[in-house]
Amino acid sequence: MNRSIGRVATVLLVLFGALFVNLNVITLIQADDLANHPANRRLIVREYELPRGPIVVGEDAIASSVPTDGTLRYLRTYPDGTRYAHLTGYYSLVLQRSGLERSLNEELTGRPTEVVAQNLGDLLGGANRPGNAVHLTIDGEIQAAAESALDGREGAVVVIDPRSGAVLASYANPTFDPNPLSSHDHSEIRDAWDRLRDADDNPMLDRATSELYPPGSTFKLVVAAAALERGEAPDSLYPDEAVYDVPQTSADIGNFGGGTCGSEETISLADAFRVSCNTVFARLGVDLGDEDLIRQSERFGFNRELPYDLSTATSQIPQELDAPATAQSALGQRDVRATPLHFALVAASIANGGELLRPHVVANVLSPDGQVVRGPDDGPWTGVGNDARPISARTAEQLRQMMIDTVQSGTGQAAQIDGVEVGGKTGTAEADRGPVAWFVGFAGDDAAIAVVLPTEDESATGGGVAAPVARQVLEVAVDRVGGR
C-alpha cells in the first residue's frame, strides 16, 4: 500500500515539476514573444489606455495621442501626416504599427519588454505612466523644402549632416496619410488600407530608404575613389575615346550624346569626372578590376545593412564580375543598386574628410519628466578591417574638389548657390520605366544630399532635373544649419 502511494506521489511530483518548468519557460522566456505576437491584440488594446509618447521635430509633435470619449481612451494623430508618413509610420488598432511607431514602440509606450519587469512596474504604479517622447534629428524647414522641391513628382530627397550623420530631411513621394490607418473605426482603416494597397504608385513605399535604384554616374564617385586610393591622381590622363571597346563582348560603351568628352586625345581623371565621361570610367573600372571595385564599394557600405533607426534596403554590388559587367557596373548600371539614404551618406563621408558615420534620425528619447532615456545611435560606422574610413583624408579632399569643379563648370551647374561651396555628381541611369535622374553632393560642411527622380521622360538627366531640386533644398539647409 505504502509503495503504491509512493509511486503516485512520485508521478505527481514529476507532473508538478513539469508544470513548474513550463510556467517558468512561458513567463521568463516566451512571454515577450507571445505578448508581442501580431495575433495578440490584448497588448495593443491595453496601450490605448495611456497616452503614447509624441514623436517630435523641433518644437512640434508630428505624432501624438489625443484623448477621446470612446472605449479606447486615446487616438493617435499626425498633424502633418503626409510630410512625415514614411518616418512616423502609423499606429493602428487593426494593422499594428509601421515606421518609427514600430521600431521605437517600447520607447513610445514607456514600458519595458521583459514581462517580469513590466509586472513589477505595474505594481509600483508604472502602468499609469505615459510614454516617452522621441525627438528626431529632422529639421522641419528642410523637410518642407524637400517636399516643395519634389513638387508632387515621384522621387526622394535625403539630407544628412556630414559632421554627425544626423538625418536632417528624408522625404519621398508619393506619400500617404497615416491618420485614416490610425482611426478607431475598423471600416475606415480597412478602406484606407485597401486604397493604399491597390494604388498603382505604391505610396507606402519609402523611396528614400527602401527602394533600390541603379545609381548611374553617381557611382563614378566610388570608381574615382578606388582609382585615387590605388595611387592615381586627378591629373592622371586617359584616352579620350568616343567608344570604349569593352573586352569579351561586342556591346561597346559610348558617351552621352556621342562623341568624345574633350578636344584632345587624352583627358584627365578630374575632367572626365567633371563632364561624366562614360568611356573613361568604363575603361577605368576594367583596369581596376572587379576585386578593387567591389572592395571599394563595400568600404562605402555596399552589401551591408545600414545601421539606421528604421529598416532599409541594402545597397548592392555583385560579389563577382566579369569584364563586361565590371565596365557596366563602373557606370552604375548592370546589377549595381543603391538607396538615396546610402548615397547621401557616401557624399557626407567625402564632405567630412573620409569618415563613414552611422546615419540616425533619433536625436534622443525623453521620459515624461524630461530625463534622457537614450541618446542618438551615432558615431563611426565600422566595416572592412573594423575601419570607419572608406577613403583616406587625401582621397576625400581630391574627390571633394572634383565634385566642386563638377558644380562650377561641369554637369552639376544647376546646383550652384551664390556664396556657397557646393560640390556634387550627377547621374542618369537606365531603367525599365525610363531614366532615373540623380544628384549627390554637399554644401560646405553643412549638409550632404542625395536626390533621385525616376521618370518616363527620356530626355531627363541628373543635371537637368535632379540638380535644381538639390539646389532648392540645400539653400534652406545652409541657412538652417549654417545659421545655428
PyMOL commands that set and color helices and strands:
alter all, ss='L'
color gray80, all
select helices_A, chain A and resi 2-35+42-47+81-88+99-103+105-109+115-123+126-128+140-150+180-182+186-198+216-230+269-274+278-288+290-299+323-329+340-351+384-386+393-409+413-415+462-482
alter helices_A, ss='H'
color red, helices_A
select strands_A, chain A and resi 55-57+60-67+74-77+91-92+96-97+133-136+155-160+167-173+237-239+243-244+253-254+266-268+362-366+372-374+422-429+436-443+447-454
alter strands_A, ss='S'
color yellow, strands_A
deselect
rebuild
show_as cartoon
